Amino acid sequence: MPRYVALLRGINLGKAKRVAMADLRELLGAAGYTDVRTHLNSGNALFTGDEADPAEHAARIEAAITERLGLDVRCVVLTDDDLRTIVDGNPLADVVTNGSRMMVYVLEPAPGPALLAEHDPIALDPENARLGERVIYQWCPDGVIAAPPVGFPEKRFPITITGRNWNTMTRLVELL
């Protein structure tokens, strides 16, 4: 059975949308997933599940979170190959000196050309941002808070975006 990684968006940031990782592991197990493991307290879960479109797994996890925890949480699910492709395809790998200052923003679904024309993430940070398939890479040499916001504003665009730093992304690959 295939391995997947779920990236929950916006949990455990301040007091809103608090989700204990033990509760997340239990929830995923109750939803039928096995070999569930979480990483950090920011909503990263690795699991084994039936072979299905990752978007189907994401919808299933979102529904379980709403039903069991009463929270509206967006989720992006990647296959193990998707995650490895993102990590292996980092076009900024040669300039990154601190993994906590390198961000990876995963987009679901992949934005089409019209959406990219309306909101070009590279134009916001041309020296430090690069676009991959379903992902924006951003090197933030002065820190993440000081970097231009290259993510798509979800209120205006019909996509989910969730960011993780490079250390987290590479550790998730190791944990697979």
For each residue, the residues with C-beta under 8 A, 3 or more apart:
1: 34 48 49 50 51
2: 48 49 51 79 80
3: 35 46 47 48 79 80 176
4: 46 47 48 49 54 57 77 78 79 80
5: 44 45 46 77 78 80 83 172 176
6: 28 43 44 45 46 47 57 58 61 75 76 77
7: 43 44 75 76 77 78 106 162 164
8: 11 19 24 42 43 44 45 61 65 73 74 75 162
9: 43 73 74 75 76 160 161 162
10: 13 16 17 73 74 162
11: 8 17 18 19 42 43 71 73
12: 17 18 19 41 42 43
13: 10 16 17
14:
15: 18
16: 10 13
17: 10 11 12 13 71 73
18: 11 12 15
19: 8 11 12 23 24 43 65 69 71 73
20: 23 24
21: 24 25 38 41
22: 25 26
23: 19 20 26 27 69
24: 8 19 20 21 27 28 38 43 45
25: 21 22 28 29 36 37 38 45
26: 22 23 29 30
27: 23 24 30 31 61 64 65 68 69
28: 6 24 25 31 33 36 45 47 61 64
29: 25 26 32 33 34 36
30: 26 27 64 68
31: 27 28 60 61 64
32: 29 49 50
33: 28 29 36 47 48 49
34: 1 29 47 48 49
35: 3 46 47 48
36: 25 28 29 33 45 46 47
37: 25 45 46 47 175
38: 21 24 25 44 45 46
39: 44 45 46 168 171 172 175
40: 44 168
41: 12 21
42: 8 11 12 164 168
43: 6 7 8 9 11 12 19 24 73
44: 5 6 7 8 38 39 40 164 168 172
45: 5 6 8 24 25 28 36 37 38 39
46: 3 4 5 6 35 36 37 38 39 172 175 176
47: 3 4 6 28 33 34 35 36 37
48: 1 2 3 4 33 34 35
49: 1 2 4 32 33 34 52 57
50: 1 32
51: 1 2
52: 49 56 57
53: 56 57
54: 4 57 58 76 77 78 79 82
55: 58 59 77 108 109
56: 52 53 59 60
57: 4 6 49 52 53 54 60 61 77
58: 6 54 55 61 62 75 76 77 108
59: 55 56 62 63
60: 31 56 57 63 64
61: 6 8 27 28 31 57 58 64 65 75 77
62: 58 59 65 66 73 74 75
63: 59 60 66 67
64: 27 28 30 31 60 61 67 68
65: 8 19 27 61 62 68 69 71 73 75
66: 62 63 69 70 71 72 73
67: 63 64
68: 27 30 64 65
69: 19 23 27 65 66
70: 66
71: 11 17 19 65 66
72: 66
73: 8 9 10 11 17 19 43 62 65 66
74: 8 9 10 62 160 162
75: 6 7 8 9 58 61 62 65 160
76: 6 7 9 54 58 106 108 160 162
77: 4 5 6 7 54 55 57 58 61
78: 4 5 7 54 82 83 86 106
79: 2 3 4 54 82 83
80: 2 3 4 5 83 84 176
81: 84 85
82: 54 78 79 85 86 134
83: 5 78 79 80 86 87 169 172 173 176
84: 80 81 87 88 173 176
85: 81 82 88 89 133
86: 78 82 83 89 90 104 106 132 134 135 169
87: 83 84 90 169 170 173
88: 84 85
89: 85 86 132 133 135
90: 86 87 93 96 102 104 137 166
91: 130 132 137
92: 95 96 102 128 130 137 138 139
93: 90 96
94:
95: 92 139
96: 90 92 93 99 101 102 139 166
97: 101 141
98: 101 102
99: 96 102 165 166 167 170
100: 144 165 166 167
101: 96 97 98 139 140 141 143 144 165 166
102: 90 92 96 98 99 137 138 139 140 165 166
103: 137 138 140 144 147 163 164 165 166
104: 86 90 135 136 137 138 163 164 165 166 169
105: 121 135 136 137 138 150 151 161 162 163
106: 7 76 78 86 134 135 161 162 163 164
107: 110 111 134 135 136 152 159 160 161
108: 55 58 76 134 159 160 161
109: 55 134 159
110: 107 133 134
111: 107 115 116 119 152 157 159
112: 115 116
113: 116 117
114: 117 118
115: 111 112 118 119 152 157 159
116: 111 112 113 119 120 121 131
117: 113 114 120
118: 114 115 157
119: 111 115 116 152 153 156 157
120: 116 117 123 124
121: 105 116 124 125 129 131 136 138 150 151 152
122: 125 126 129 130 131 150
123: 120 126
124: 120 121 129 148 149 150
125: 121 122 128 129 138 147 148 150
126: 122 123 129
127:
128: 92 125 138 139 140 141 147
129: 121 122 124 125 126 136 137 138 139 148 150
130: 91 92 122 136 137 138
131: 116 121 122 135 136 137
132: 86 89 91 135 136 137
133: 85 89 110
134: 82 86 106 107 108 109 110
135: 86 89 104 105 106 107 131 132
136: 104 105 107 121 129 130 131 132 150 151
137: 90 91 92 102 103 104 105 129 130 131 132
138: 92 102 103 104 105 121 125 128 129 130 147 150
139: 92 95 96 101 102 128 129
140: 101 102 103 128 143 144 146 147
141: 97 101 128
142: 146 147
143: 101 140 146 147
144: 100 101 103 140 147 165
145:
146: 140 142 143
147: 103 125 128 138 140 142 143 144 150
148: 124 125 129
149: 124
150: 105 121 122 124 125 129 136 138 147
151: 105 121 136 161 163
152: 107 111 115 119 121 156 157 159 161
153: 119 156 157
154: 157 159 160 161
155:
156: 119 152 153
157: 111 115 118 119 152 153 154
158:
159: 107 108 109 111 115 152 154
160: 9 74 75 76 107 108 154
161: 9 105 106 107 108 151 152 154
162: 7 8 9 10 74 76 105 106
163: 103 104 105 106 151
164: 7 42 44 103 104 106 168 169 172
165: 99 100 101 102 103 104 144 168 169
166: 90 96 99 100 101 102 103 104 169 170
167: 99 100 170 171
168: 39 40 42 44 164 165 171 172
169: 83 86 87 104 164 165 166 172 173
170: 87 99 166 167 173 174
171: 39 167 168 174 175
172: 5 39 44 46 83 164 168 169 175 176
173: 83 84 87 169 170 176
174: 170 171
175: 37 39 46 171 172
176: 3 5 46 80 83 84 172 173
